[in-house]
Amino acid sequence: MNRSHFPQGFRRSLGSYKKLNLFGYSIGNSEEVPFDIDSQTGQLTTNRRLDFEAQENYKIEIVASPSIGPAGSGIVEINIIDKNDMKPRPSGSMTITYCVNNPSWSSNVNFTDPDYRASPKIDVRQNSRSSAWNGIELVLIESGAGWATVSIRTNDESRIAAGMKLPVTISDGKFEEVYDLTVSTCSCNGKDSIATCSAIAGSPPMKAQLAVAVIVAVAFSLVTIIIFTAWRKRRIQKQFNCELPSIENFDDDIRENIVS
């Protein structure tokens, strides 16, 4: 793969760097494809489980990051599309990340239409037959010729659970498909700060954090009581130079003292 394979704007960015640029390569679409890719070199290799006739049914799209980073690094996604299947589909990961301490923020999921010439814009909407969307809104961030970017919003964080599935319907006027968005939760510092977003396990996220905090507090209190009781018993023993009777033998000790 050489520079001629990249979009023109991406090639211009490459040309502004004198030193060697570093790239990470990946296959962007999530469906099973008969190719593998080297993440360092971008070299595509065929999957030997499929014959060459099957491989000829696929076309390759280069999806480059819009800019090069300060260190001369960039991300290149390669979409491999079945030419016999021109239905609109997700582009890249189907995981959408929700920030629990910034309800107005969530990561984006992109969709693309291989047959975009037949329909300039694709339609992405919530699957109304699913109750998973109760209290959650699908937001169209941006759209263009054959692609769209969506996000999610909610005013009730208790409805957001890590691992939940949110079905979406995408259509280009000719084909219509339903896909599931998988939700992950995180805690981020600052608005639109995906770089500082850290994963949170649990479902729902806020209730899970509260439950964990209560359990930790109770456990800490019990340990403190046990330690304090043992320390107090040892102090009394040292002060009176005697051994306190155990609870099991307490009645027998009283009887012996009365008889004597």
C-alpha positions in Angstrom: 0.0 0.0 0.0 1.5 3.4 -1.0 0.5 7.0 -0.7 -1.5 6.9 -4.0 -4.1 4.8 -2.2 -5.0 7.5 0.2 -7.5 10.4 -0.4 -6.0 13.6 -1.8 -6.3 15.6 1.5 -4.6 12.8 3.4 -1.8 12.7 0.9 -1.2 16.5 1.4 -1.0 16.0 5.1 1.5 13.2 4.6 3.6 15.5 2.4 4.0 18.1 5.1 6.2 15.7 7.2 9.8 15.2 6.3 10.3 12.3 8.7 8.7 8.8 8.6 5.1 8.8 9.5 3.7 6.2 11.8 0.3 4.6 11.1 -2.0 2.1 12.8 -4.0 0.1 10.3 -7.2 -1.8 11.0 -10.2 -3.3 9.2 -13.0 -0.8 9.9 -16.2 -2.7 9.2 -17.1 -5.4 11.8 -18.5 -8.0 9.5 -16.5 -11.2 8.7 -14.3 -10.6 5.7 -11.9 -12.9 3.9 -8.9 -10.7 4.6 -6.4 -10.0 7.4 -4.4 -6.9 7.9 -1.0 -6.2 9.4 -1.6 -3.4 11.9 1.9 -2.0 11.5 2.4 -2.1 7.7 -1.1 -2.1 6.4 -0.5 -5.1 4.2 -3.6 -7.1 3.4 -3.4 -10.8 3.3 -6.0 -13.3 2.1 -7.8 -15.6 4.4 -7.1 -19.1 3.1 -10.5 -20.4 4.2 -12.0 -18.8 1.2 -11.1 -19.2 -2.4 -10.1 -16.5 -4.8 -13.5 -16.4 -6.5 -15.1 -15.5 -3.2 -12.4 -12.8 -2.6 -13.1 -11.2 -5.9 -16.6 -10.3 -4.7 -15.1 -7.7 -2.3 -13.9 -4.2 -2.8 -11.6 -2.2 -0.6 -12.2 1.3 0.7 -9.5 3.4 2.5 -10.9 5.5 5.3 -8.1 7.8 6.6 -8.1 10.1 9.6 -8.8 13.7 8.6 -5.5 15.0 10.1 -2.1 13.9 11.1 -1.1 14.2 14.8 1.8 16.3 16.1 4.1 13.3 16.1 3.3 12.5 12.5 1.0 9.7 13.4 -2.4 8.8 11.9 -5.1 6.2 11.8 -6.1 4.4 8.7 -9.2 2.2 8.6 -9.8 -0.1 5.7 -13.4 -1.1 4.9 -13.8 -4.3 2.9 -17.2 -4.5 1.4 -19.1 -7.3 -0.4 -20.0 -6.0 -3.8 -23.1 -8.3 -3.8 -24.3 -6.8 -0.5 -24.9 -3.0 -0.9 -27.0 -2.6 2.2 -26.2 0.3 4.6 -24.2 -0.8 7.5 -22.2 0.4 10.5 -18.7 1.8 9.8 -16.3 0.6 12.5 -17.2 -0.2 16.1 -20.8 -0.7 17.2 -20.0 0.3 20.8 -21.3 3.6 21.9 -19.8 5.1 25.1 -21.9 7.1 27.5 -20.3 9.5 30.1 -22.1 9.2 33.4 -20.9 12.5 34.8 -21.7 14.5 31.6 -25.2 13.6 30.4 -24.8 15.7 27.3 -21.8 13.7 26.0 -21.5 10.3 24.4 -19.2 8.9 21.7 -20.3 8.6 18.1 -21.2 5.7 15.9 -20.8 6.0 12.1 -22.9 4.4 9.4 -22.2 4.2 5.7 -24.0 3.2 2.5 -22.0 1.4 -0.2 -24.7 2.2 -2.7 -24.8 5.9 -1.7 -25.2 7.0 -5.4 -28.8 5.7 -5.2 -29.6 7.7 -2.1 -27.7 10.8 -1.1 -28.5 10.4 2.6 -29.2 7.5 4.8 -31.8 7.5 7.6 -30.9 6.3 11.1 -33.6 5.9 13.7 -34.5 4.2 16.9 -36.2 0.8 16.6 -39.6 1.7 18.0 -40.4 -2.0 18.7 -37.7 -2.2 21.4 -38.4 -1.0 25.0 -34.6 -0.5 25.4 -35.0 3.0 24.1 -37.4 4.1 26.9 -36.0 7.4 28.3 -33.1 7.4 25.8 -32.8 9.5 22.6 -30.9 8.8 19.4 -29.4 12.0 18.2 -28.3 12.6 14.6 -24.9 14.4 14.9 -24.1 14.8 11.2 -24.9 13.3 7.8 -23.7 13.4 4.3 -23.7 11.6 1.0 -24.2 8.0 2.1 -23.1 8.3 5.7 -24.4 9.5 9.1 -23.1 9.9 12.6 -25.3 9.3 15.7 -25.0 9.7 19.5 -27.3 9.0 22.4 -28.8 11.3 25.1 -30.8 10.7 28.3 -32.2 12.8 31.2 -32.3 9.7 33.5 -28.9 7.9 33.9 -30.6 5.0 35.6 -31.8 3.9 32.2 -28.3 3.6 30.9 -26.6 0.2 31.6 -23.2 -1.0 30.5 -23.6 -3.8 28.0 -27.2 -3.0 27.1 -28.3 -3.3 23.4 -29.9 -0.4 21.6 -31.4 -1.5 18.2 -31.2 1.1 15.4 -32.8 0.9 11.9 -30.8 2.3 9.0 -32.3 2.8 5.6 -31.2 4.2 2.2 -34.6 4.1 0.6 -33.9 0.7 -1.1 -32.6 -1.4 1.8 -33.4 -1.4 5.5 -31.4 -3.2 8.2 -31.5 -3.4 12.0 -28.3 -3.3 14.0 -27.6 -3.3 17.8 -25.5 -0.6 19.4 -23.7 -1.9 22.5 -23.5 0.6 25.3 -20.4 1.1 27.5 -20.2 3.6 30.4 -17.4 5.8 31.4 -16.3 8.8 33.6 -14.8 11.7 31.7 -13.2 14.9 32.8 -14.4 17.9 30.9 -16.8 18.3 28.0 -16.2 16.0 25.0 -13.1 14.6 26.6 -12.8 11.1 25.2 -9.1 11.0 25.9 -9.7 11.1 29.7 -12.8 8.8 29.6 -12.2 5.7 31.8 -14.4 2.7 31.8 -16.9 1.9 34.6 -18.1 -1.6 35.2 -21.7 -2.0 36.5 -25.3 -1.7 35.5 -26.8 0.8 35.9 -23.7 2.9 36.4 -24.8 5.3 39.2 -26.7 2.7 41.2 -23.8 0.3 40.9 -21.3 2.9 42.3 -23.6 3.6 45.2 -24.0 -0.1 46.1 -20.2 -0.6 46.0 -19.7 2.4 48.2 -22.2 1.1 50.8 -20.7 -2.3 50.9 -17.2 -0.9 51.4 -18.4 1.4 54.2 -20.1 -1.5 56.0 -17.1 -3.8 55.7 -14.8 -1.1 57.0 -17.0 -0.4 60.0 -17.1 -4.2 60.9 -13.3 -4.5 60.6 -12.9 -1.4 62.8 -15.2 -2.7 65.5 -13.4 -6.1 65.6 -10.0 -4.5 65.9 -11.1 -2.1 68.6 -12.8 -4.9 70.7 -9.6 -7.0 70.5 -7.4 -4.1 71.5 -9.7 -3.1 74.5 -9.7 -6.7 75.8 -5.9 -6.9 75.7 -5.6 -3.6 77.5 -7.9 -4.7 80.3 -6.0 -8.0 80.7 -2.7 -6.1 81.1 -4.2 -3.6 83.5 -5.6 -6.1 86.0 -3.0 -8.9 85.2 -5.8 -11.4 84.6 -7.4 -13.3 81.9 -11.1 -12.5 81.2 -13.3 -15.6 81.0 -14.6 -16.5 77.7 -18.3 -16.2 77.0 -18.7 -20.0 76.8 -17.3 -20.6 80.3 -18.7 -17.5 81.9 -21.6 -19.3 83.8 -19.2 -22.0 85.1 -16.8 -19.4 86.4 -19.7 -17.6 88.3 -20.8 -20.9 90.0 -17.2 -21.7 91.1 -16.9 -18.3 92.7 -20.2 -18.7 94.6 -19.3 -22.2 95.9 -15.9 -21.0 97.1 
